[in-house]
Amino acid sequence: MGTEFDQGQRAPHPSPPSDQQPAAGPSIKLPRSVERARDFMYVQGGLGVLWAIVGLLPIVLGAVAGYAQAVLPLVIGAITFVFTVFLAALSFVLASMVRTRRPGVRTAILVLESIIAALQVLNVLAVSVLVAAGGNFRAVIQALSGLAIALAILIPMAREEARAWFLSAA
């Protein structure tokens, strides 16, 4: 005859002393503003890929149809496509790294979003000039939405709450 533990019952585990606090670290909840900024980074990355593909389609279709006499528009379109996809991929990577709370992640996000916001301001100005000359107003909406998304990420990440959350991991 065996003991009660031999018959498939587990031995009771001692509970931790009540005076010990759980260790700080990954279990600390992500602040809401940082979580929203991270979500906007995923949206920004997805829209960046979409805008790059949509922007490249007319250039590729024009080249296939034989309308591209000049090489410069093709080169500019290809460079813009690669740069936009690179920024979108960087946005995805940094968004996925937010929960790691590594010291450089917040700084990299602030730098990336500052660059994107500056580029979007230039885009808004350039597109506004083209619209004034009879261009397409939808491009202004696209440029303004890109600027709004960049600011929706940049502002919460620059706040003290985000700084404190990232620093508390160190």
MDTraj code that builds the backbone (N, CA, C; nanometers):
import mdtraj as md
import numpy as np

residues = "MET GLY THR GLU PHE ASP GLN GLY GLN ARG ALA PRO HIS PRO SER PRO PRO SER ASP GLN GLN PRO ALA ALA GLY PRO SER ILE LYS LEU PRO ARG SER VAL GLU ARG ALA ARG ASP PHE MET TYR VAL GLN GLY GLY LEU GLY VAL LEU TRP ALA ILE VAL GLY LEU LEU PRO ILE VAL LEU GLY ALA VAL ALA GLY TYR ALA GLN ALA VAL LEU PRO LEU VAL ILE GLY ALA ILE THR PHE VAL PHE THR VAL PHE LEU ALA ALA LEU SER PHE VAL LEU ALA SER MET VAL ARG THR ARG ARG PRO GLY VAL ARG THR ALA ILE LEU VAL LEU GLU SER ILE ILE ALA ALA LEU GLN VAL LEU ASN VAL LEU ALA VAL SER VAL LEU VAL ALA ALA GLY GLY ASN PHE ARG ALA VAL ILE GLN ALA LEU SER GLY LEU ALA ILE ALA LEU ALA ILE LEU ILE PRO MET ALA ARG GLU GLU ALA ARG ALA TRP PHE LEU SER ALA ALA".split()
xyz = np.array([
    [0.0836, -0.1185, 0.0000],
    [0.0000, 0.0000, 0.0000],
    [0.0868, 0.1231, 0.0000],
    [0.0469, 0.2157, -0.0812],
    [0.1246, 0.3388, -0.0894],
    [0.0573, 0.4529, -0.0159],
    [0.1239, 0.5601, -0.0179],
    [0.0685, 0.6808, 0.0444],
    [-0.0273, 0.7457, -0.0534],
    [-0.0923, 0.8482, -0.0079],
    [-0.1876, 0.9178, -0.0954],
    [-0.1180, 0.9846, -0.2131],
    [0.0139, 1.0148, -0.2016],
    [0.0862, 1.0792, -0.3100],
    [0.1236, 0.9790, -0.4182],
    [0.1304, 0.8516, -0.3824],
    [0.1598, 0.7484, -0.4797],
    [0.0390, 0.7201, -0.5692],
    [-0.0769, 0.7588, -0.5282],
    [-0.1984, 0.7271, -0.6014],
    [-0.2413, 0.8403, -0.6953],
    [-0.1452, 0.9236, -0.7440],
    [-0.1761, 1.0248, -0.8438],
    [-0.2078, 1.1615, -0.7868],
    [-0.2037, 1.1772, -0.6567],
    [-0.2299, 1.3090, -0.6012],
    [-0.0981, 1.3828, -0.5880],
    [-0.1045, 1.5134, -0.6092],
    [0.0148, 1.5965, -0.6020],
    [0.0398, 1.6430, -0.4595],
    [0.1662, 1.6587, -0.4306],
    [0.2026, 1.7153, -0.3012],
    [0.1694, 1.8634, -0.3025],
    [0.1219, 1.9156, -0.1933],
    [0.0902, 2.0591, -0.1901],
    [0.2169, 2.1426, -0.2032],
    [0.2045, 2.2528, -0.2809],
    [0.3180, 2.3435, -0.2985],
    [0.3074, 2.4545, -0.1954],
    [0.4180, 2.4888, -0.1360],
    [0.4122, 2.5985, -0.0385],
    [0.3861, 2.7295, -0.1107],
    [0.3043, 2.8124, -0.0524],
    [0.2774, 2.9431, -0.1120],
    [0.3886, 3.0384, -0.0724],
    [0.4175, 3.1368, -0.1598],
    [0.5247, 3.2312, -0.1274],
    [0.4849, 3.3166, -0.0072],
    [0.5819, 3.3605, 0.0682],
    [0.5507, 3.4466, 0.1827],
    [0.4780, 3.5725, 0.1377],
    [0.3866, 3.6198, 0.2181],
    [0.3042, 3.7347, 0.1797],
    [0.3814, 3.8654, 0.1807],
    [0.5017, 3.8688, 0.2411],
    [0.5766, 3.9941, 0.2435],
    [0.6583, 4.0154, 0.1167],
    [0.6638, 3.9165, 0.0264],
    [0.7380, 3.9327, -0.0979],
    [0.6469, 3.9898, -0.2063],
    [0.6977, 4.0882, -0.2771],
    [0.6246, 4.1485, -0.3872],
    [0.6682, 4.0813, -0.5170],
    [0.5782, 4.0738, -0.6150],
    [0.6198, 4.0173, -0.7436],
    [0.7257, 4.1061, -0.8073],
    [0.8146, 4.0441, -0.8805],
    [0.9236, 4.1184, -0.9435],
    [0.8698, 4.2105, -1.0519],
    [0.9284, 4.3298, -1.0584],
    [0.8914, 4.4235, -1.1651],
    [0.9541, 4.3738, -1.2941],
    [0.8984, 4.4115, -1.4034],
    [0.9520, 4.3687, -1.5322],
    [0.8415, 4.3597, -1.6335],
    [0.8413, 4.2536, -1.7129],
    [0.7444, 4.2419, -1.8201],
    [0.6000, 4.2362, -1.7715],
    [0.5784, 4.2066, -1.6431],
    [0.4413, 4.1959, -1.5950],
    [0.3751, 4.3326, -1.5745],
    [0.4545, 4.4408, -1.5754],
    [0.3962, 4.5735, -1.5593],
    [0.3147, 4.6051, -1.6835],
    [0.1944, 4.6547, -1.6623],
    [0.0999, 4.6773, -1.7725],
    [0.1469, 4.7908, -1.8632],
    [0.1292, 4.7681, -1.9903],
    [0.1613, 4.8670, -2.0924],
    [0.0663, 4.9853, -2.0796],
    [0.1185, 5.1087, -2.0683],
    [0.0278, 5.2240, -2.0592],
    [-0.0602, 5.2344, -2.1836],
    [-0.1809, 5.2822, -2.1637],
    [-0.2767, 5.2920, -2.2748],
    [-0.2267, 5.3786, -2.3883],
    [-0.1624, 5.4908, -2.3550],
    [-0.1142, 5.5801, -2.4609],
    [-0.0054, 5.5118, -2.5436],
    [0.0811, 5.4344, -2.4792],
    [0.1856, 5.3618, -2.5516],
    [0.1230, 5.2506, -2.6358],
    [0.0217, 5.1854, -2.5812],
    [-0.0464, 5.0801, -2.6559],
    [-0.1144, 5.1362, -2.7809],
    [-0.1793, 5.2508, -2.7677],
    [-0.2429, 5.3142, -2.8845],
    [-0.1388, 5.3564, -2.9869],
    [-0.0281, 5.4130, -2.9390],
    [0.0784, 5.4537, -3.0310],
    [0.1327, 5.3319, -3.1062],
    [0.1492, 5.2206, -3.0341],
    [0.1964, 5.0971, -3.0978],
    [0.0963, 5.0499, -3.2034],
    [-0.0326, 5.0560, -3.1708],
    [-0.1350, 5.0165, -3.2675],
    [-0.1312, 5.1057, -3.3914],
    [-0.1117, 5.2359, -3.3701],
    [-0.1003, 5.3281, -3.4840],
    [0.0244, 5.2976, -3.5669],
    [0.1289, 5.2469, -3.5026],
    [0.2481, 5.2107, -3.5797],
    [0.2194, 5.0934, -3.6728],
    [0.1388, 4.9989, -3.6262],
    [0.0989, 4.8874, -3.7143],
    [0.0136, 4.9404, -3.8304],
    [-0.0782, 5.0310, -3.8005],
    [-0.1607, 5.0915, -3.9058],
    [-0.0726, 5.1682, -4.0039],
    [0.0215, 5.2452, -3.9498],
    [0.1125, 5.3232, -4.0333],
    [0.1944, 5.2317, -4.1250],
    [0.2432, 5.1215, -4.0719],
    [0.3191, 5.0279, -4.1539],
    [0.2349, 4.9672, -4.2648],
    [0.1128, 4.9276, -4.2307],
    [0.0234, 4.8705, -4.3315],
    [-0.0132, 4.9702, -4.4396],
    [-0.0466, 5.0924, -4.3979],
    [-0.0793, 5.1957, -4.4965],
    [0.0427, 5.2338, -4.5805],
    [0.1601, 5.2298, -4.5194],
    [0.2819, 5.2600, -4.5948],
    [0.3042, 5.1613, -4.7071],
    [0.2851, 5.0335, -4.6782],
    [0.2994, 4.9311, -4.7824],
    [0.1915, 4.9502, -4.8893],
    [0.0688, 4.9750, -4.8453],
    [-0.0409, 4.9965, -4.9402],
    [-0.0143, 5.1178, -5.0286],
    [0.0259, 5.2312, -4.9682],
    [0.0538, 5.3521, -5.0463],
    [0.1705, 5.3300, -5.1418],
    [0.2700, 5.2533, -5.0997],
    [0.3837, 5.2264, -5.1874],
    [0.3404, 5.1466, -5.3100],
    [0.2579, 5.0454, -5.2874],
    [0.2113, 4.9629, -5.3995],
    [0.1215, 5.0437, -5.4928],
    [0.0287, 5.1180, -5.4341],
    [-0.0621, 5.1994, -5.5159],
    [0.0157, 5.3070, -5.5924],
    [0.1182, 5.3646, -5.5293],
    [0.1996, 5.4653, -5.5966],
    [0.2866, 5.4081, -5.7064],
    [0.3247, 5.2829, -5.6926],
    [0.4108, 5.2199, -5.7923],
    [0.3329, 5.1664, -5.9120],
    [0.2066, 5.1331, -5.8924],
    [0.1268, 5.0735, -6.0006],
    [0.1220, 5.1590, -6.1277],
    [0.0912, 5.2896, -6.1194],
    [0.0875, 5.3677, -6.2438],
    [0.2220, 5.3731, -6.3153],
    [0.3296, 5.3749, -6.2393],
    [0.4622, 5.3799, -6.3004],
    [0.4916, 5.2486, -6.3722],
    [0.4610, 5.1359, -6.3055],
    [0.4858, 5.0048, -6.3663],
    [0.3952, 4.9845, -6.4875],
    [0.2687, 5.0183, -6.4741],
    [0.1757, 5.0018, -6.5863],
    [0.2145, 5.0913, -6.7034],
    [0.2618, 5.2122, -6.6732],
    [0.3084, 5.3016, -6.7800],
    [0.4313, 5.2460, -6.8495],
    [0.5211, 5.1867, -6.7726],
    [0.6418, 5.1282, -6.8320],
    [0.6074, 5.0068, -6.9173],
    [0.5131, 4.9243, -6.8699],
    [0.4721, 4.8056, -6.9450],
    [0.4015, 4.8464, -7.0743],
    [0.3209, 4.9506, -7.0666],
    [0.2467, 4.9944, -7.1842],
    [0.3339, 5.0723, -7.2821],
    [0.4566, 5.1045, -7.2406],
    [0.5470, 5.1750, -7.3313],
    [0.5349, 5.3252, -7.3246],
    [0.4648, 5.3781, -7.2252],
    [0.4481, 5.5229, -7.2141],
    [0.5654, 5.5907, -7.1435],
    [0.6481, 5.5139, -7.0813],
    [0.7578, 5.5717, -7.0034],
    [0.8765, 5.5981, -7.0956],
    [0.8762, 5.7143, -7.1580],
    [0.9859, 5.7532, -7.2447],
    [1.1059, 5.7965, -7.1603],
    [1.0754, 5.8663, -7.0511],
    [1.1824, 5.9160, -6.9656],
    [1.2115, 5.8142, -6.8556],
    [1.3369, 5.8005, -6.8238],
    [1.3779, 5.7058, -6.7207],
    [1.3642, 5.7676, -6.5821],
    [1.3757, 5.8988, -6.5725],
    [1.3746, 5.9658, -6.4424],
    [1.2489, 5.9368, -6.3607],
    [1.1267, 5.9440, -6.4175],
    [1.0094, 5.9106, -6.3357],
    [1.0114, 5.7667, -6.2834],
    [1.0650, 5.6748, -6.3625],
    [1.0748, 5.5357, -6.3168],
    [1.1731, 5.5235, -6.2001],
    [1.2842, 5.5912, -6.2107],
    [1.3845, 5.5853, -6.1042],
    [1.3307, 5.6495, -5.9770],
    [1.2673, 5.7651, -5.9895],
    [1.2103, 5.8328, -5.8723],
    [1.1005, 5.7465, -5.8099],
    [1.0179, 5.6863, -5.8917],
    [0.9128, 5.5979, -5.8404],
    [0.9694, 5.4771, -5.7680],
    [1.0746, 5.4186, -5.8238],
    [1.1365, 5.3018, -5.7598],
    [1.2022, 5.3390, -5.6272],
    [1.2710, 5.4528, -5.6246],
    [1.3339, 5.4979, -5.4998],
    [1.2285, 5.5291, -5.3948],
    [1.1215, 5.5941, -5.4343],
    [1.0136, 5.6258, -5.3417],
    [0.9500, 5.4974, -5.2884],
    [0.9303, 5.4005, -5.3757],
    [0.8733, 5.2723, -5.3338],
    [0.9614, 5.2041, -5.2295],
    [1.0901, 5.1933, -5.2571],
    [1.1828, 5.1260, -5.1657],
    [1.1890, 5.2008, -5.0324],
    [1.1966, 5.3321, -5.0367],
    [1.2047, 5.4127, -4.9144],
    [1.0771, 5.3988, -4.8314],
    [0.9622, 5.4013, -4.8966],
    [0.8345, 5.3888, -4.8254],
    [0.8198, 5.2508, -4.7629],
    [0.8561, 5.1476, -4.8357],
    [0.8484, 5.0113, -4.7814],
    [0.9472, 4.9952, -4.6661],
    [1.0656, 5.0559, -4.6768],
    [1.1635, 5.0506, -4.5686],
    [1.1080, 5.1154, -4.4418],
    [1.0480, 5.2345, -4.4541],
    [0.9900, 5.3020, -4.3373],
    [0.8741, 5.2216, -4.2788],
    [0.7939, 5.1620, -4.3654],
    [0.6816, 5.0794, -4.3177],
    [0.7336, 4.9568, -4.2425],
    [0.8352, 4.8928, -4.2958],
    [0.8923, 4.7757, -4.2284],
    [0.9549, 4.8152, -4.0950],
    [1.0229, 4.9276, -4.0917],
    [1.0808, 4.9774, -3.9671],
    [0.9719, 5.0072, -3.8649],
    [0.8606, 5.0601, -3.9107],
    [0.7471, 5.0860, -3.8216],
    [0.6935, 4.9556, -3.7629],
    [0.6800, 4.8520, -3.8460],
    [0.6355, 4.7208, -3.7976],
    [0.7328, 4.6635, -3.6942],
    [0.8619, 4.6695, -3.7246],
    [0.9631, 4.6120, -3.6358],
    [0.9637, 4.6840, -3.5018],
    [0.9625, 4.8163, -3.5035],
    [0.9644, 4.8920, -3.3781],
    [0.8356, 4.8716, -3.2987],
    [0.7230, 4.8615, -3.3676],
    [0.5964, 4.8361, -3.2972],
    [0.6005, 4.7015, -3.2266],
    [0.6603, 4.6031, -3.2910],
    [0.6681, 4.4712, -3.2279],
    [0.7690, 4.4685, -3.1139],
    [0.8598, 4.5649, -3.1077],
    [0.9609, 4.5694, -3.0025],
    [0.9188, 4.6523, -2.8813],
    [0.8024, 4.7161, -2.8865],
    [0.7603, 4.8035, -2.7760],
    [0.7538, 4.7272, -2.6452],
    [0.6976, 4.6091, -2.6459],
    [0.6819, 4.5321, -2.5211],
    [0.8144, 4.4858, -2.4619],
    [0.9209, 4.4841, -2.5405],
    [1.0508, 4.4437, -2.4872],
    [1.1080, 4.5488, -2.3925],
    [1.0650, 4.6721, -2.4093],
    [1.1077, 4.7851, -2.3252],
    [1.2580, 4.8065, -2.3302],
    [1.3200, 4.7710, -2.4385],
    [1.4634, 4.7943, -2.4529],
    [1.4889, 4.9438, -2.4554],
    [1.6030, 4.9867, -2.4044],
    [1.6295, 5.1302, -2.3906],
    [1.6228, 5.2097, -2.5206],
    [1.6676, 5.1541, -2.6314],
    [1.6710, 5.2300, -2.7548],
    [1.5424, 5.2301, -2.8353],
    [1.4449, 5.1511, -2.7957],
    [1.3232, 5.1372, -2.8759],
    [1.2453, 5.2679, -2.8799],
    [1.2226, 5.3281, -2.7644],
    [1.1468, 5.4541, -2.7606],
    [1.2201, 5.5635, -2.8379],
    [1.3505, 5.5701, -2.8213],
    [1.4295, 5.6705, -2.8936],
    [1.4200, 5.6477, -3.0441],
    [1.4305, 5.5222, -3.0862],
    [1.4195, 5.4912, -3.2288],
    [1.2810, 5.5279, -3.2823],
    [1.1772, 5.5029, -3.2025],
    [1.0409, 5.5400, -3.2447],
    [1.0286, 5.6906, -3.2582],
    [1.0826, 5.7647, -3.1614],
    [1.0757, 5.9112, -3.1679],
    [1.1500, 5.9648, -3.2897],
    [1.2665, 5.9089, -3.3196],
    [1.3430, 5.9529, -3.4372],
    [1.2674, 5.9189, -3.5656],
    [1.2200, 5.7950, -3.5762],
    [1.1464, 5.7527, -3.6955],
    [1.0232, 5.8391, -3.7184],
    [0.9448, 5.8597, -3.6136],
    [0.8213, 5.9363, -3.6302],
    [0.8489, 6.0844, -3.6562],
    [0.9580, 6.1365, -3.6033],
    [0.9953, 6.2757, -3.6339],
    [1.0305, 6.2894, -3.7818],
    [1.1047, 6.1925, -3.8333],
    [1.1398, 6.1938, -3.9761],
    [1.0139, 6.1808, -4.0614],
    [0.9270, 6.0869, -4.0250],
    [0.8041, 6.0676, -4.1022],
    [0.7159, 6.1923, -4.0951],
    [0.7036, 6.2533, -3.9772],
    [0.6221, 6.3751, -3.9647],
    [0.6803, 6.4874, -4.0500],
    [0.8119, 6.5040, -4.0482],
    [0.8745, 6.6087, -4.1304],
    [0.8514, 6.5822, -4.2790],
    [0.8662, 6.4560, -4.3197],
    [0.8409, 6.4218, -4.4601],
    [0.6946, 6.4437, -4.4972],
    [0.6041, 6.4160, -4.4052],
    [0.4613, 6.4360, -4.4328],
    [0.4278, 6.5848, -4.4420],
    [0.4942, 6.6691, -4.3611],
    [0.4724, 6.8146, -4.3722],
    [0.5180, 6.8618, -4.5100],
    [0.6346, 6.8149, -4.5538],
    [0.6819, 6.8505, -4.6883],
    [0.5865, 6.7970, -4.7948],
    [0.5347, 6.6786, -4.7735],
    [0.4391, 6.6194, -4.8661],
    [0.3115, 6.7028, -4.8733],
    [0.2604, 6.7452, -4.7574],
    [0.1396, 6.8288, -4.7549],
    [0.1645, 6.9597, -4.8313],
    [0.2796, 7.0214, -4.8084],
    [0.3104, 7.1469, -4.8779],
    [0.3233, 7.1256, -5.0290],
    [0.3922, 7.0214, -5.0686],
    [0.4110, 6.9948, -5.2114],
    [0.2792, 6.9614, -5.2797],
    [0.1992, 6.8797, -5.2160],
    [0.0714, 6.8400, -5.2749],
    [-0.0238, 6.9589, -5.2784],
    [-0.0194, 7.0452, -5.1780],
    [-0.1049, 7.1639, -5.1779],
    [-0.0733, 7.2550, -5.2955],
    [0.0537, 7.2672, -5.3271],
    [0.0938, 7.3484, -5.4430],
    [0.0412, 7.2846, -5.5705],
    [0.0501, 7.1521, -5.5805],
    [0.0004, 7.0841, -5.7002],
    [-0.1510, 7.0955, -5.7128],
    [-0.2218, 7.0897, -5.5985],
    [-0.3676, 7.1024, -5.6021],
    [-0.4061, 7.2436, -5.6444],
    [-0.3307, 7.3421, -5.5961],
    [-0.3584, 7.4807, -5.6358],
    [-0.3393, 7.4990, -5.7862],
    [-0.2521, 7.4174, -5.8450],
    [-0.2285, 7.4248, -5.9888],
    [-0.3221, 7.3326, -6.0668],
    [-0.4230, 7.2779, -5.9994],
    [-0.5209, 7.1947, -6.0678],
    [-0.5002, 7.0461, -6.0484],
    [-0.4272, 7.0081, -5.9452],
    [-0.3983, 6.8670, -5.9203],
    [-0.5115, 6.7974, -5.8471],
    [-0.4824, 6.6804, -5.7970],
    [-0.5793, 6.5924, -5.7335],
    [-0.5879, 6.6211, -5.5829],
    [-0.7087, 6.6509, -5.5336],
    [-0.7279, 6.6836, -5.3917],
    [-0.7125, 6.5610, -5.3021],
    [-0.7327, 6.4415, -5.3579],
    [-0.7178, 6.3197, -5.2763],
    [-0.5767, 6.3048, -5.2218],
    [-0.4795, 6.3557, -5.2931],
    [-0.3411, 6.3479, -5.2469],
    [-0.3212, 6.4301, -5.1197],
    [-0.3960, 6.5402, -5.1065],
    [-0.3879, 6.6214, -4.9842],
    [-0.4424, 6.5414, -4.8662],
    [-0.5527, 6.4720, -4.8873],
    [-0.6110, 6.3892, -4.7815],
    [-0.5123, 6.2808, -4.7386],
    [-0.4477, 6.2174, -4.8354],
    [-0.3492, 6.1140, -4.8046],
    [-0.2323, 6.1728, -4.7257],
    [-0.1831, 6.2880, -4.7676],
    [-0.0705, 6.3502, -4.6986],
    [-0.1091, 6.3923, -4.5569],
    [-0.2280, 6.4491, -4.5408],
    [-0.2732, 6.4903, -4.4072],
    [-0.2962, 6.3703, -4.3165],
    [-0.3481, 6.2608, -4.3724],
    [-0.3699, 6.1420, -4.2895],
    [-0.2361, 6.0830, -4.2448],
    [-0.1370, 6.0848, -4.3309],
    [-0.0040, 6.0373, -4.2929],
    [0.0563, 6.1218, -4.1824],
    [0.0366, 6.2524, -4.1909],
    [0.0854, 6.3428, -4.0858],
    [0.0108, 6.3188, -3.9553],
    [-0.1195, 6.2996, -3.9629],
    [-0.1989, 6.2754, -3.8417],
    [-0.1563, 6.1461, -3.7724],
    [-0.1303, 6.0422, -3.8490],
    [-0.0869, 5.9150, -3.7897],
    [0.0502, 5.9314, -3.7244],
    [0.1409, 6.0007, -3.7924],
    [0.2743, 6.0223, -3.7347],
    [0.2644, 6.0992, -3.6031],
    [0.1792, 6.1999, -3.5980],
    [0.1626, 6.2773, -3.4745],
    [0.0919, 6.1949, -3.3664],
    [0.0005, 6.1073, -3.4075],
    [-0.0686, 6.0206, -3.3104],
    [0.0273, 5.9207, -3.2467],
    [0.1396, 5.8968, -3.3079],
    [0.2419, 5.8097, -3.2502],
    [0.3450, 5.8927, -3.1740],
    [0.3869, 6.0016, -3.2336],
    [0.4943, 6.0841, -3.1771],
    [0.4559, 6.1479, -3.0439],
    [0.3377, 6.2037, -3.0353],
    [0.2970, 6.2757, -2.9144],
    [0.2878, 6.1838, -2.7925],
    [0.2182, 6.0693, -2.7983],
    [0.2150, 5.9826, -2.6788],
    [0.3522, 5.9267, -2.6415],
    [0.4347, 5.8965, -2.7413],
    [0.5666, 5.8417, -2.7107],
    [0.6597, 5.9465, -2.6498],
    [0.6321, 6.0730, -2.6719],
    [0.7151, 6.1798, -2.6152],
    [0.6726, 6.2167, -2.4734],
    [0.5604, 6.1678, -2.4284],
    [0.5093, 6.2015, -2.2948],
    [0.5887, 6.1327, -2.1844],
    [0.5756, 6.1890, -2.0662],
    [0.6453, 6.1374, -1.9481],
    [0.6027, 5.9941, -1.9154],
    [0.4755, 5.9629, -1.9348],
    [0.4253, 5.8286, -1.9043],
    [0.4996, 5.7222, -1.9850],
    [0.5209, 5.7484, -2.1138],
    [0.5928, 5.6537, -2.1991],
    [0.7399, 5.6459, -2.1579],
    [0.8003, 5.7595, -2.1294],
    [0.9403, 5.7610, -2.0867],
    [0.9579, 5.6798, -1.9587],
    [0.8685, 5.7032, -1.8629],
    [0.8775, 5.6320, -1.7342],
    [0.8579, 5.4818, -1.7537],
    [0.7670, 5.4436, -1.8416],
    [0.7423, 5.3016, -1.8640],
    [0.8652, 5.2339, -1.9245],
    [0.9267, 5.2981, -2.0236],
    [1.0438, 5.2394, -2.0849],
    [1.1628, 5.2380, -1.9890],
    [1.1763, 5.3418, -1.9076],
    [1.2893, 5.3484, -1.8132],
    [1.2731, 5.2529, -1.6961],
    [1.1501, 5.2183, -1.6612],
    [1.1290, 5.1311, -1.5462],
    [1.1776, 4.9890, -1.5715],
    [1.2052, 4.9551, -1.6957],
    [1.2546, 4.8206, -1.7278],
    [1.4032, 4.8095, -1.6984],
    [1.4715, 4.9223, -1.6924],
    [1.6179, 4.9195, -1.6729],
    [1.6559, 4.8861, -1.5315],
])
top = md.Topology()
chain = top.add_chain()
for i, resn in enumerate(residues, 1):
    res = top.add_residue(resn, chain, resSeq=i)
    for name in ("N", "CA", "C"):
        top.add_atom(name, md.element.get_by_symbol(name[0]), res)
traj = md.Trajectory(xyz[None], top)
